[in-house]
Amino acid sequence: MSANEHDMQRGLKNRHIQMIALGGAIGTGLFYGSAETIKLAGPAITLSYLIGGLVIFFIMRMLGEMSVDEPVSGSFSHFAYKYWGEFPGFLSGWNYWFNYIVVSMAELTAVGIYINYWFPNVPHWASALVFLVIITLANLVNVKMYGEFEFWFAIIKVVAILGMIIFGLFLIFSGINGHATGFSNLWVHGGFLPNGFKGLILSLVVVMFSFGGIELIGITAGEADNPKKTIPKAINQVMWRILIFYVGALTVMMIIYPWNQVGVDGSPFVQIFSKMGISAAATILNIVVLTAALSVYNSGIYSNGRMLHSLAMQGNAPKIFGKINKNGIPFVGVLASSGITLVAVILNYLIPGKVFMYLISVAIIAGIINWTMIIITNLKFRKSKTAQGEVDKIEFKTPLHPLTNYISLAFLIMIVVLMTTMDSMKMAVYVLPVWLLILWIGFKVKKSAH
């Protein structure tokens, strides 16, 4: 143990935090989940990402407002605890942990799907197990190792998406063998909104999964070497990154390829290039989508270890999760979280092929709880600062507060209502009250034990 077994290291530089923020936003939701949204919205998928991205940007600003004011590790659980009450702190911490466990499972499942592009006979569970072990070991070395891993994972994703956009633009304007694709794919297959506004609105559900994990910027606050500078920068850049990486990449894809020919048995990006006969691009992209899934899994293991550590410090989780090794890693939390994601390996063994959408639906619900907690906690934080006469000292204010808080909240409620109308999503909505009840019981047990 280190001199103080509860101290984390501030080993993350600005470049790490920038890339962690980006890495969290570019994962399987974009590379694989977008196949589901394309089916619902057609070319209007670009509009879906624009709407979802705007709401997420507001929520990130709310988290940023609090994180810059008070940079702590395990941030929004800490803020909910301080400004709202004991149970909200308990709930948001455990729910965030649960959310990332489910997201990590979804990413592991996607890894199996991508490996099948090269090795169709390798079962999904086997690939998942191999990568689970490698990434867990990397997370146990030191926080800088995690930062470096994530930095390079994210660089690969960013370069690939930019390359794909540039290559796509080349196909649009000059084409292969002189045949430019032009823009007609945006409207000739049933129009820009082939399934009407209903399709557009429904697609927002899967779009929101893509943005899950973006709030990781707030979790890194406790390990950033200059949080007052790096966090506002990272959050403000989220918006244009969403525009370029989501909206830009998908617009190009929708222009060069008919939306109604994209299947759901692999990444739409890989499928499009492979069906166009550009196998080298398809292979490179498959390496990229695999990297993307591993990157989000890497972030999941990282943040789950930190969240369990934060919960243990609050007395909301067993004390053992507060233990830190000599490298400043909450190793018990990391190992426990990694061990639970083994469930994904078992699920892929038992029900191969169906796991991904079930996991996505549960992850969306858990994500909505997280974002709702951030919105309401921010309202309470602002109320507390106003009461203390310190509201002018807030350095990084949420734009149009509190209007943006209420708009974002209404949007999230709409997403939950929409989920009840979708067969693959319904189950998660029914799981919601059960999960909240489990957390309430856990909280009561904890209270009676103290």
KAHULIN-V288713 format. One record per residue. D_FIRST is the distance of its C-alpha to the first C-alpha in Angstrom with 1 decimal. Layout:
# KAHULIN-V288713
D_FIRST, D_FIRST
This chain:
# KAHULIN-V288713
0.0, 3.8, 6.6, 7.5, 5.7, 9.3, 10.3, 11.8, 13.2, 17.0, 17.7, 20.8, 24.1, 27.5, 28.6, 25.7, 26.4, 30.1, 29.7, 27.2, 29.9, 32.6, 30.7, 30.3, 34.0, 35.4, 34.7, 36.5, 38.3, 40.3, 40.6, 41.4, 41.8, 44.4, 46.8, 47.1, 47.8, 50.3, 52.2, 52.4, 53.1, 54.6, 54.7, 53.8, 50.1, 49.7, 50.8, 48.3, 45.4, 46.8, 47.1, 43.7, 42.1, 43.7, 42.4, 38.8, 39.2, 40.1, 37.1, 34.8, 36.4, 35.8, 32.1, 32.1, 33.9, 31.1, 28.2, 29.7, 30.5, 26.9, 24.3, 21.4, 19.3, 21.0, 24.1, 27.1, 25.5, 24.5, 28.1, 29.8, 27.9, 28.8, 32.4, 33.6, 32.1, 29.5, 31.0, 31.3, 27.7, 26.7, 29.3, 28.6, 24.8, 25.5, 28.6, 26.9, 24.4, 27.4, 29.4, 27.0, 26.6, 30.5, 30.7, 28.3, 30.5, 33.6, 32.3, 31.5, 35.0, 36.5, 34.8, 36.9, 40.0, 39.6, 38.9, 42.2, 44.1, 43.7, 43.2, 45.2, 44.6, 40.8, 39.9, 37.7, 35.1, 34.6, 33.9, 31.6, 29.5, 29.1, 28.0, 25.5, 23.7, 23.8, 22.6, 19.7, 18.4, 19.0, 17.0, 13.8, 14.0, 13.6, 15.6, 18.1, 18.9, 19.7, 21.8, 23.6, 24.4, 25.7, 27.6, 29.5, 30.1, 31.6, 33.7, 35.2, 36.2, 37.6, 39.6, 40.9, 42.1, 43.7, 45.4, 46.6, 48.1, 49.9, 51.1, 52.2, 54.1, 55.8, 56.9, 58.2, 60.3, 61.4, 60.3, 60.5, 63.9, 65.0, 64.6, 62.6, 61.2, 62.0, 60.8, 63.0, 60.2, 59.1, 62.2, 64.4, 62.5, 63.3, 62.5, 59.4, 58.7, 59.9, 58.7, 59.5, 57.3, 56.1, 54.4, 52.8, 51.5, 50.2, 48.4, 46.3, 44.3, 42.9, 42.6, 40.1, 37.9, 37.8, 36.3, 33.5, 30.2, 31.6, 29.8, 26.5, 27.2, 26.4, 23.0, 22.1, 23.0, 19.5, 18.5, 21.9, 22.3, 25.7, 26.2, 29.5, 31.1, 29.5, 29.7, 33.5, 34.2, 32.5, 34.2, 37.6, 37.6, 36.9, 40.6, 42.2, 39.8, 40.9, 44.4, 44.1, 41.9, 43.1, 46.5, 47.4, 46.3, 47.9, 51.1, 51.6, 51.0, 53.5, 56.1, 56.0, 56.0, 57.7, 55.2, 57.0, 56.2, 52.4, 51.1, 47.8, 47.0, 44.6, 43.8, 47.0, 46.2, 46.2, 49.2, 51.3, 51.0, 51.5, 54.6, 55.9, 55.8, 53.2, 51.0, 48.9, 47.9, 47.1, 44.9, 43.0, 42.5, 41.2, 38.5, 37.8, 37.7, 35.4, 33.0, 33.4, 32.5, 29.4, 28.4, 28.7, 26.7, 24.0, 24.0, 24.1, 20.9, 19.2, 20.7, 20.3, 16.5, 16.7, 19.4, 17.7, 14.7, 17.5, 19.3, 16.5, 16.2, 20.0, 20.0, 21.9, 19.7, 17.8, 14.6, 12.7, 13.4, 11.4, 8.0, 6.5, 5.1, 5.0, 8.6, 8.6, 10.1, 10.7, 10.9, 12.4, 14.9, 15.8, 16.5, 18.4, 20.5, 21.3, 22.3, 24.7, 26.4, 27.5, 30.2, 31.8, 32.2, 33.9, 36.1, 37.2, 38.1, 40.1, 41.8, 41.7, 43.3, 43.0, 39.3, 39.0, 41.3, 40.1, 36.5, 37.8, 39.6, 36.7, 34.5, 37.3, 37.5, 33.7, 34.0, 36.9, 35.0, 32.3, 35.0, 37.0, 34.0, 33.5, 37.3, 37.6, 34.5, 35.8, 39.2, 37.5, 35.3, 38.6, 40.4, 37.8, 37.9, 41.7, 41.8, 39.8, 42.0, 39.1, 40.4, 41.6, 38.2, 36.9, 36.6, 36.5, 39.0, 39.9, 43.5, 46.2, 44.0, 44.7, 47.2, 44.7, 42.5, 45.5, 46.7, 43.3, 43.1, 46.6, 45.8, 42.8, 45.1, 47.7, 45.2, 44.5, 48.2, 48.9, 46.4, 48.5, 51.4, 49.6, 49.5, 46.2, 44.5, 46.1, 43.7, 40.7, 42.6, 43.2, 39.5, 38.7, 39.9, 38.4, 34.9, 35.3, 36.4, 33.4, 31.2, 33.4, 33.1, 29.3, 29.4, 31.8, 29.8, 26.7, 29.0, 30.6, 27.4, 26.4
